[in-house]
Amino acid sequence: MSLREDAPSLAVVGVTGAVGQEFLSVLSDRSFPYSSIKMLASKRSAGKRFTFEDKEYIIEELSADSFSGVDIALFSAGASISKKFGPIAVDFGSIVVDDSSAFRMDEDVPLVIPEVNPEALSHIKLGSGKGALIANPNCSTIICLMAATPLHQRAKLAASGAGAAAMEELEQQTREVLEGKQPTCEIFKQQNNMNVKVTATCIRVPVMRAHAESVNLQFEEPLDEDTARTILSNAPGVVVIDDRTSHRFPTPLAVSNKDEVAVGRIRRDVSLDGNYGLDLFVCSDQIRKGAALNAIQIAEMLL
Ligand SMILES: NC(=O)c1ccc[n+]([C@@H]2O[C@H](COP(=O)([O-])OP(=O)(O)OC[C@H]3O[C@@H](n4cnc5c(N)ncnc54)[C@H](OP(=O)(O)O)[C@@H]3O)[C@@H](O)[C@H]2O)c1
């Protein structure tokens, strides 16, 4: 039980949904301190009662008046709801952690994975009275970057190998392409964004939870399989499951309801000379680390 008078007041927007329910589980599992929680959803759910941590709550309909006195608002009711009500919450002084795609491409909104770029939050202070928006990256992106970042820190992933100015140009090209504009090509000789042809068949597979991703990484500096395995074994929030003898690798079931991102099938990319490429198989619960857990880790950093 983490109900405390001196703790921040919370709102959960979309509390009846898959991510909203997971917010409550993660708050409870991590004993996140709160003084009150507003349980918000649509008109359809307003008035329904439920118990959370021994206290009865009544779901309220989300409205423009919902955020008075709310310190931290956790949003997971879809992008259109976030676009409409996120700025309203900020005007009330709430810090919004948003799980939708609404603000991910907004350059003024920090896009944060606590294990990857915690520094992006340094200017946001709880209790300052000033509201702010913080975006959770897409669930597939979070899961992939949890594995890729520790390896990047050692051997530099090739996309950033061309330096900071090139990374900025890649970001600029991404915005321009999404806005339908001609991309700037000063450092890259041609459009580098969305310029890979991929042919794929995407299907929903019958598992209840978790995303599985086959990831190919190319590096500026050599990185062999064993070193990568050691780096990943020591990375926060990552667990290595890579036992070729007994055929134990990451699976959706093994990571369901778990916090960690599991990495396995770590092998050299034999299509490249030397140790400049790695293939990985990454699996994680997208409702947990891909959504609710990541958002609550962000909120924890504000405490
Ligand atoms: N599921 C995932 O794996 C996942 C992962 C990462 C991010 N996300 C993002 O999280 C968000 C929610 O996803 P979800 O899977 O949790 O969806 P969901 O299970 O369908 O839940 C949607 C929630 O939004 C509420 N809602 C819908 N219309 C509303 C309105 N007009 N006003 C207030 N509340 C409203 C619903 O309330 P009612 O019950 O009252 O309709 C429900 O609580 C989406 O933006 C999604 O992209 C999802």
The ligand as an SDF file (V2000), in Angstrom:
LIG
                    3D

 48 52  0  0  0  0  0  0  0  0999 V2000
   -1.9880   -2.4510  -25.7790 N   0  0  0  0  0  0  0  0  0  0  0  0
   -0.6880   -2.2650  -26.0170 C   0  0  0  0  0  0  0  0  0  0  0  0
    0.0890   -3.2040  -26.2140 O   0  0  0  0  0  0  0  0  0  0  0  0
   -0.0940   -0.8720  -26.0180 C   0  0  0  0  0  0  0  0  0  0  0  0
    1.2830   -0.7330  -25.9030 C   0  0  0  0  0  0  0  0  0  0  0  0
    1.8330    0.5460  -25.8940 C   0  0  0  0  0  0  0  0  0  0  0  0
    1.0230    1.6470  -26.0210 C   0  0  0  0  0  0  0  0  0  0  0  0
   -0.3190    1.4750  -26.1620 N   0  0  0  0  0  0  0  0  0  0  0  0
   -1.1420    2.6830  -26.3130 C   0  0  0  0  0  0  0  0  0  0  0  0
   -1.9510    2.8630  -25.1450 O   0  0  0  0  0  0  0  0  0  0  0  0
   -3.1970    3.4280  -25.5260 C   0  0  0  0  0  0  0  0  0  0  0  0
   -4.3310    2.5450  -24.9880 C   0  0  0  0  0  0  0  0  0  0  0  0
   -4.1840    1.2320  -25.4900 O   0  0  0  0  0  0  0  0  0  0  0  0
   -4.9600   -0.0020  -24.8470 P   0  0  0  0  0  0  0  0  0  0  0  0
   -4.4340   -1.2070  -25.5320 O   0  0  0  0  0  0  0  0  0  0  0  0
   -4.9000    0.0810  -23.3570 O   0  0  0  0  0  0  0  0  0  0  0  0
   -6.4600    0.2780  -25.3440 O   0  0  0  0  0  0  0  0  0  0  0  0
   -7.8460   -0.2490  -24.7280 P   0  0  0  0  0  0  0  0  0  0  0  0
   -7.6700   -1.4990  -23.9510 O   0  0  0  0  0  0  0  0  0  0  0  0
   -8.8080   -0.2650  -25.8660 O   0  0  0  0  0  0  0  0  0  0  0  0
   -8.2780    0.9110  -23.7120 O   0  0  0  0  0  0  0  0  0  0  0  0
   -8.6600    2.1910  -24.1460 C   0  0  0  0  0  0  0  0  0  0  0  0
   -8.9630    3.0560  -22.9440 C   0  0  0  0  0  0  0  0  0  0  0  0
   -9.2720    4.3790  -23.4060 O   0  0  0  0  0  0  0  0  0  0  0  0
  -10.5120    4.7890  -22.8440 C   0  0  0  0  0  0  0  0  0  0  0  0
  -11.2170    5.6990  -23.7340 N   0  0  0  0  0  0  0  0  0  0  0  0
  -11.6420    5.4580  -24.9850 C   0  0  0  0  0  0  0  0  0  0  0  0
  -12.3170    6.5400  -25.4690 N   0  0  0  0  0  0  0  0  0  0  0  0
  -12.3110    7.4520  -24.4690 C   0  0  0  0  0  0  0  0  0  0  0  0
  -12.8570    8.7680  -24.3210 C   0  0  0  0  0  0  0  0  0  0  0  0
  -13.5430    9.3380  -25.2950 N   0  0  0  0  0  0  0  0  0  0  0  0
  -12.6460    9.4180  -23.1500 N   0  0  0  0  0  0  0  0  0  0  0  0
  -11.9670    8.8360  -22.1500 C   0  0  0  0  0  0  0  0  0  0  0  0
  -11.4320    7.5990  -22.2190 N   0  0  0  0  0  0  0  0  0  0  0  0
  -11.5990    6.9220  -23.3680 C   0  0  0  0  0  0  0  0  0  0  0  0
  -11.2890    3.5010  -22.6550 C   0  0  0  0  0  0  0  0  0  0  0  0
  -12.3180    3.7170  -21.7280 O   0  0  0  0  0  0  0  0  0  0  0  0
  -13.7330    2.9060  -21.8120 P   0  0  0  0  0  0  0  0  0  0  0  0
  -13.4700    1.5410  -21.2450 O   0  0  0  0  0  0  0  0  0  0  0  0
  -14.6280    3.7190  -20.9580 O   0  0  0  0  0  0  0  0  0  0  0  0
  -14.1310    2.8650  -23.2520 O   0  0  0  0  0  0  0  0  0  0  0  0
  -10.1750    2.5880  -22.1320 C   0  0  0  0  0  0  0  0  0  0  0  0
   -9.9680    2.8450  -20.7720 O   0  0  0  0  0  0  0  0  0  0  0  0
   -3.1790    3.5730  -27.0460 C   0  0  0  0  0  0  0  0  0  0  0  0
   -2.7590    4.8800  -27.3710 O   0  0  0  0  0  0  0  0  0  0  0  0
   -2.1290    2.5660  -27.4700 C   0  0  0  0  0  0  0  0  0  0  0  0
   -1.5010    2.9190  -28.6840 O   0  0  0  0  0  0  0  0  0  0  0  0
   -0.9020    0.2490  -26.1420 C   0  0  0  0  0  0  0  0  0  0  0  0
  1  2  1  0
  2  3  2  0
  2  4  1  0
  4  5  1  0
  4 48  2  0
  5  6  2  0
  6  7  1  0
  7  8  2  0
  8  9  1  0
  8 48  1  0
  9 10  1  0
  9 46  1  0
 10 11  1  0
 11 12  1  0
 11 44  1  0
 12 13  1  0
 13 14  1  0
 14 15  2  0
 14 16  1  0
 14 17  1  0
 17 18  1  0
 18 19  2  0
 18 20  1  0
 18 21  1  0
 21 22  1  0
 22 23  1  0
 23 24  1  0
 23 42  1  0
 24 25  1  0
 25 26  1  0
 25 36  1  0
 26 27  1  0
 26 35  1  0
 27 28  2  0
 28 29  1  0
 29 30  1  0
 29 35  2  0
 30 31  1  0
 30 32  2  0
 32 33  1  0
 33 34  2  0
 34 35  1  0
 36 37  1  0
 36 42  1  0
 37 38  1  0
 38 39  2  0
 38 40  1  0
 38 41  1  0
 42 43  1  0
 44 45  1  0
 44 46  1  0
 46 47  1  0
M  CHG  2   8   1  16  -1
M  END
$$$$
